[in-house]
Amino acid sequence: MSEEIVANGQTIFVTGVNGHIGNHIVRDLLAHGYSLKGSVRDLNDPKKVDHVRQHAIDLGVPERLELVEGDVLDADVWEDHLNGCDGLFHTATVYATSGEATTIIDTANLGTQHLFSAAKACGIQRIVYTSSIAAVGSTPKGRVKTENDWQTDRSSPYVIAKTESEQLAWVLAEEMSLDVRIVNPGGVLGGGFARPTPSVEWFEDAMKGVFPAAPKIPMAFVHVADVALAHRKAYEIEEAEGRFILAPHNNSTVAAVCKRIRELYPKTKSPKRAIPVSLMFIVVFQDWLMGLFGAPRRMTRKAVKGYFKGDSNLSSQKATEVLGIEWRSFDDCIRDTVREFQ
């Protein structure tokens, strides 16, 4: 049987607690007896703190949650923040499919350097690091991808950021003799977000029927509550090591999700039809057209070409076996996301 840490009054520091994954980690850790110190970039912004504090209130343990202010690009504050903590969960990043490339990449890389250095200085040995299947990649097509695979594509700043920062995390772990465990979630679905992430923001347009047919973009999905649980288990289980892919609902597509939304919620206008790959140029043109009116570009020719070079055939066997995750169903992923937009 796996040896596990129990809370025993431990305090975990979590960066980015206001995010979709971060605030679910807060609730999971508090519910399992941990004290928690979490960082946000602006303590005066109720959209960043209220929903996080509500978890501690709901659970009746407000004294076990402390929020502090900090930007991961600032190297100077983190030793003070991490002092006295037993573990670090580093989730803070810029999750965006568009925006300033330098900011996205620097936040990932410099943030990793700053947090790992502070953890080492404060005597924190074990770190759970939030990466992504973006760092695993989707190629070669037709073969199951495992924790041994690495992204080779550089099609977007986000993909570059997640790949480079995870590789940096492993280098720093070796140099600093840190016990680092890394989780690589797929498209994270489920409710409980203050601001929709790229993994869920398209749900609202799908439900409203903004697009008549959906692209067969390969995707693998996981419920946000399972991602939070995997972080805690990766920390607690002594035998846990290396990377853990969290993508139980694999070999799926955006079109498959849209179709299932319509089946579960017939009153929505979510598209039941899929766009053939041969007609994706229409989607690229529409995206370009919307961009003229200020909408963020998501379906550039380069991005679409990248999507179809690989597939979403990823294995979550290691996380299932080592972390003991019993995955929430595909339908639960969809239902819990849809409810957030209703």
N, C-alpha and C positions, 0 to 999 in steps of 0.2 A: 504494500500500500504506500502511496506517495506520502512523504513527510511534508506537512504544511505548517507555515507560520500561522499563529492566531494573533488577533489584534494586540492583546496584552498592553493596552495603553499606548501603542505606537502612534506616531504622528507622521502622516504622509504629506509631502508637498506636491501639489498638482498645478502645473502651469495651464493657462487657458481654460479656467473652470467655467467660463461663460459659454463655451462652444458646445456643439451638439454632443460630442463624445465626452467632453470635460465635465459638463454638469450631470451627466448620467454616472460618471465615475464618482462624483461627489456623493450622490445619493447611495450608491452601492457601498462605498467605503463607510459612510456614516451608519448605514443600516447593519454593517457587520462589525461595529465596535471601534473603528478607528477614529482618531482625531484627525483633522484635516486643515491644512493651511493652503490657500489657493490664491493664485495671482490673476488679476485682470489689468488691462491697460488704463482703465479709468474708473476709480471707485465711486465717482460722482454721477456715473451714468446708470440710471435705474435699469436700463435694458441689459446691462452687463452684470448686475449684481442681484436684483430682486428675485429672479427665478432660481438663482443658486442658493440664496439664503432661505428661500421657501422650503427647500429640501430639509434643512436642519430644523426649521419650525415644524414641518409636518411630522418629523420623526421625534420631536420633543427633545432635541439635543443641540440647541443653539450654542451652548458653551463649547461644543467640540468643533466648531467651524470658525476659522479666522480668514478674512480676505485681506490681501495686501495689493498694492499697486506696483506694477512693474512692466516695462517693455523689454522683451528678450534681446533687443538690439542694444540695450544699455548694459554694459558689462559690470557696472559698479554696485548695483543694488542687491545682487543675488546671494552673496555670502551672508549678508545680514538676514535676508528672508529665509534662507535654508538652515540657518543655525538652529540646532536643537531638533531637527527633523530626522526621522529614521530611514525614510525612503523618498524617492523622487519619481513621479510620473510626469513625463514631459510630453504634453499634447499640443502646446501652443504653436500654431503655424498660420500662414495665410492660405486658406483653402479657396482658390479662385481659378476659374478657367480663362479669365481675362484680367488685365490690369498691368501695373508696372512690373516688368520682369525682374529688375534689380531688387525691388522691395520683397517680392515673393521668394527669390533665391537667397537673399541676404538674411531674411527672417529665419529661414530654415537652417542655413549653415552657421551663421554667427550665433543664433539662438542656441544651437546645439553646443557650440564651443563654450559659450558663456555659462550655460546651465551645468554642463559636465565639469567645468573647471571649478565652479562654486561648490558642487556636490563633493568633489574630491577634497577641497579645502575644508569643508564642514564635516568630513568623516563619514559621509553617506556612501555606502558601499553598493547598494542595489538600486538600479534604475530601470524602470519600465518605459520604453520609448515608443511613441505612436508614429509608425511609418504608414505605408499604404501598399496595396497591390500595384500601385503606379511604379514602385521600386522593384517589383518582381517582374512585371512585363507580361505581354500577351503572346509572345512568340517563343518558339516556332508554333505555327498553327497546326492543330491536329495532335498535339502531345500534351499530356497533363503537366502543368507547371507546378513546381514545388518550391520549398524554401531554398533550394539550391540554385534557383533561377534568378537572374538579374535583368533589369530593364536595360536595353541597348538603344532605345529610341530617345530622341531629344526634341520631340515635336512641340512641347509647350513648356513655359517656365515652371508650372506646377510639377510636371513629370521630372524635369531636371532637378528641381528643389528637393523633392522627396527622395530621389535616387542618390544625389550627392550628399544630402544630410544624413541619410542612413549609413552610407559608406563611411562618412566622417565619424559617425557614432561608434562604428566598430573599430576604427583606428584609435579613437580616443579611449575606448574601453581597454584596448591592449596597452596603450601608452600609460594610462593612469591606473591600471589594475582594478578596473571597475567591473562589477557583476551586472552586465546589461542584458535585458531580455526585450525583444522587439516584437510588436504586433503589427501585422500588415492587413488591415481591413479592406474589404471590397467596398462597393457602393453602400454607404451606411443609410439604412432606412429606419423608420420609426418616428414617433413624435417627440415632444419635449425639446424643441429648439426655439431659441429666441429670434433667430434669423435663419431663413431657409438656406441650406448649403447647396452647392451644385449637385449633390447627390439626390436632393429632394425638390429643388425649386421648380423643376419642370412638371411636377405632379399637378400643380394648380392649373397650368395651361392645358395639360392633358384633360383634366376634369371639365374644363370649360369648353373643350372642343376647338381650341385655337388652331390646332393642326388636324386635318382630316385623316391623315395616315401617319404612322409612326415609323421611324427608322429602325432597322435591325442592327443597331449598334451593339456589339457584344458587351455584356456586363455580367458581373457576379455580385451578389448582394448578401448583406448580413444585417441583423437587427441591432440597433444601437445599444440595447440593454445587454446583448451578448458580447458586444465589444467592451463595454464597461466591466462585465464579469471576467472576460479574458484578461484584462489588465490586472485585476486583483489576483486571479489565479496564477498568472505569470509571476507575480510578486511573491505569493505565498508558498508555492510548490518548489521545494528545494531542487528537485530534478529538472525543473523547467530551464531550458537554455536555448540560446539562438533565436531564430525567427519563428513566428507563428502566423500563417496565413489564415485569415478569418473571412472566408467566402463560401459558405455552405451552399448557397443557392447559385450554383455556377452554371455555365453553358446557357445562360439566359440572355435576353436582349431588352432594350428599351421598349420595343414593340410588344414583347411578351408581357411586360409589366402593364402597359397601357391596355392591352386586351383583357388582362385579369382585373384591372380596375373596373372596366365596363361590366364584366361578368359579376363581380361582387357588388357593384353599385350601378345598376342599370339606369338610374336617373341621371347619371353623369353623361357627358358627351365624349368621354375618353375614346380615342380611335380603336376600332377593332381590326382595322386593316394595317398591313405593314407595307412600307415603301420598298420596292425591289432595289437591290444595291445598284443596278444599272441606271436607276432614276435619281440617285442621290445628288446629281448635279443640280436638280431643281431645289433641293434643300439648301445647297450651298448658295445658289442665287438668291433665294428668299432671305437667308441669313445676311447676305451682303446688302440686300435692299433694306432690311430692318436696321442694319448698321448705319445707313445714311440718316436715319431718324434718331440716332443716339443709343440704340440697343447694343448691348455687348455682343461681340462676335464669338459664337461658339462652334459654328459649323464651317470653318474655313476649309478650303480645298486640302490644305496640308493636314488639318486635324482629321478630316474624314478619311483621307488616304491612310493615316495612321491607325484609325479605328479598325479598318478591315484587313490590315496586315496580319493580325493575330486573331485570337479567340478568347473566350472567358472560361477556358477549361483549366481551373485551378483546384488544387487539392487542399482541403482543410483537415486531412486525416491526422496530422500531428497535433493540432489544437484539440481535436476531438479526443484523442487518446491521452495526451499528456496533461492537458488542462481539464479534461473531463467535461467539456461543454456539450450540453444537450440543446441543440440549436432551435430557436423559435422558428415557426414555419414561414414559408414564403407568403402565405395569405396573411399571417400576423404582421409581417413586415409591411405589406401593402395597407392593411386595415389601419394600423397605427399611424401610418403616414397620412392617409386620406383624412382621418379624423381631425388632424391638426389643421387642415385647410377648410373644414366644413364650418 
